[in-house]
């Protein structure tokens, strides 16, 4: 619908320069410039390398997204940007760019939460989020169970990892197996040809006295690494496919078990899974199986929308505009540890114009952007 908010979203929390354009809950463009190849030789993301890559990619990626969406920057109703959590230097590039574009265009600026954006992106695939929604977010930096009754204002943490995130564990085991970086996709690929029951790896924090919704993958990572080292020390060949499958099964078993339990305990009949690890084929299959068994509806975006992207930021920004949430101030800052309980960073209570936007954002009527 033409009266739905048209929002551009910028995502630079890690190594992906993502720019998305969304109208309401309709995705118009999703442009991504990845610097993953530049980090591969280091075996992980190097913050300074990521920040410099964002600087180089920002303007071309924004131009590409606007062209793909078939809209002019002047048509936008707002600019949304990931304000946190993430790598401080990388976030600063995105926040600075968003401020520049918003100021030049005279448009409202919305600093939004990276994790809340991962939840909101599902609206682009499956329509408006049910309220409440239980979300399992699993990525290289996060493993969280979140309960959202309003994605723009109320996101509550139910559980989180107490050590390594799931994606981090995938990367580390891939490194031990000499499979390269990033580890998630390659382990998923090898696991499809392996036996998930070949090796009994531990399931962290699943005892009767353990926290019901928290995760721990450090012990699993250590157990797998020691198992591999013992094989090599004995001069035996490491069965890469079986190790990959057994390790992957241990991770997704715990993730899905705890997520389904949280839904049942909280009386929520929808589970949304997001974040980069949500692209894992076994996680999707086991989650579907366990949700169907207890009557929970599973919502998982397509893999491209699970990894970091600008469309998810634009989706949350569009929701902010649609629900008339306060825009952010010009002193918006990147916050590398922005809590998920803050889905966005509002302004300090400026009076609002009849368009529902802060007067502070009406400074530039001349459309400085050309």
C-alpha positions, -999 to +999 in steps of 0.1 A: +000+000+000+014+035-009+005+049+025+026+024+043+059+038+056+089+036+032+121+032+052+157+026+044+177+005+069+215+004+075+232-025+092+269-025+101+272-043+134+298-068+122+312-077+088+282-072+065+273-038+051+236-042+047+212-017+033+175-026+029+144-007+017+110-017+030+075-004+025+054-015+055+060-052+056+070-055+020+107-060+011+117-038-019+155-041-018+182-060+002+217-050-008+247-065+011+284-060+007+303-086+028+339-084+040+339-120+051+367-130+027+389-103+041+386-118+076+389-155+065+427-155+067+426-144+103+400-171+112+376-146+126+363-110+122+389-083+127+370-051+139+393-026+122+391-044+089+353-045+092+351-008+099+372+002+069+352-022+047+320-005+058+334+029+050+342+019+014+310+000+008+284+023+024+275+049-003+276+023-032+255-001-012+229+026-004+228+037-040+223+001-051+195-005-026+176+026-037+180+017-074+169-019-067+138-006-048+130+018-076+126+047-052+143+081-047+159+089-014+135+119-012+106+095-011+117+079+022+097+083+054+126+076+076+161+061+080+168+033+105+202+021+116+216-005+139+227+014+170+239-018+188+248-043+200+279-050+178+314-040+171+318-003+182+338+009+153+316-009+127+284+005+143+298+040+142+302+039+105+265+030+100+252+055+126+273+083+111+260+075+076+224+073+087+227+107+105+242+122+073+215+109+050+187+117+075+200+153+080+205+159+043+170+146+035+152+162+065+139+127+074+135+112+109+163+089+122+156+057+141+185+040+160+173+004+165+184-028+182+202-054+162+185-083+180+150-069+178+157-063+141+164-101+137+130-108+151+112-081+131+126-093+097+102-123+098+074-098+090+088-095+055+084-132+050+053-143+070+034-111+077+028-093+110+044-109+141+019-125+166+019-108+200+035-123+220+062-140+200+089-162+214+122-158+194+153-179+194+182-159+180+214-178+172+244-162+155+281-158+158+277-133+187+243-142+202+223-172+215+192-158+231+156-167+239+135-136+238+098-129+245+083-100+226+048-086+231+056-055+211+086-055+189+090-017+191+088-014+229+087-047+248+114-074+243+122-094+273+152-118+277+142-153+288+176-169+284+211-164+269+244-181+264+267-179+295+298-184+273+303-191+236+275-183+212+263-211+190+278-196+159+311-190+177+312-227+186+307-236+149+336-214+139+359-228+165+352-265+157+355-257+120+390-243+127+400-274+147+388-295+117+407-272+093+375-265+074+380-227+072+359-197+082+330-191+086+323-225+102+285-227+101+279-233+064+308-258+060+299-279+091+263-280+079+275-293+045+297-320+060+271-330+086+246-339+059+269-369+050+277-379+086+260-398+114+246-374+141+246-403+166+282-415+158+297-397+188+280-388+221+290-352+227+277-334+258+245-313+259+253-282+280+230-269+308+204-296+304+205-310+339+175-308+363+192-280+383+205-260+354+189-228+342+159-237+320+165-213+292+202-205+293+228-220+269+264-231+272+285-243+244+320-239+258+321-274+274+308-289+241+335-271+221+362-284+245+349-319+244+348-320+206+383-305+203+397-331+228+380-359+209+397-347+177+431-343+193+429-378+208+422-393+174+451-374+158+475-383+187+467-419+181+475-416+145+439-422+134+420-404+107+394-379+120+359-388+106+351-352+097+316-359+085+306-378+117+322-352+140+304-324+121+271-342+123+275-352+160+286-317+171+259-300+151+233-324+166+244-315+201+240-278+194+206-279+177+192-305+202+198-280+231+186-250+211+153-265+200+146-283+233+150-251+253+130-230+228+101-253+227+101-256+265+100-218+268+070-216+245+052-243+265+060-227+299+050-192+288+019-203+269+031-190+235+021-209+204+045-193+180+083-197+178+104-175+155+141-185+148+165-159+135+202-150+133+229-165+111+227-200+126+190-201+117+202-208+082+214-242+094+194-270+077+194-294+107+183-266+131+153-258+109+144-295+105+146-304+142+127-272+152+099-280+128+097-316+140+096-306+177+072-277+172+047-298+152+048-324+180+034-299+205+013-277+183+036-247+181+038-227+148+073-222+136+084-191+117+119-190+102+128-165+075+146-176+044+184-180+050+193-147+033+172-128+058+186-148+088+221-135+084+229-098+091+212-076+065+197-041+061+162-053+054+158-064+090+167-029+102+144-013+077+116-037+088+119-025+124+122+011+113+090+008+093+073-006+124+086+023+144+071+048+119+038+028+116+034+028+154+044+065+157+074+058+179+097+087+188+125+093+164+161+093+177+180+125+184+210+138+164+233+128+194+224+091+188+255+071+196+266+036+188+262+013+218+282-019+215+263-035+244+228-020+238+204-042+258+177-061+239+152-045+263+158-013+243+143-022+208+152+014+198+169+045+211+142+073+212+148+110+214+146+130+246+109+141+243+110+168+216+076+181+205+062+162+175+050+177+142+017+169+127+035+142+106+044+124+139+081+132+135+103+151+158+107+188+149+144+183+153+143+163+121+124+190+102+156+212+100+163+206+064+134+214+041+157+221+011+166+184+004+203+187+006+207+152-009+210+153-047 
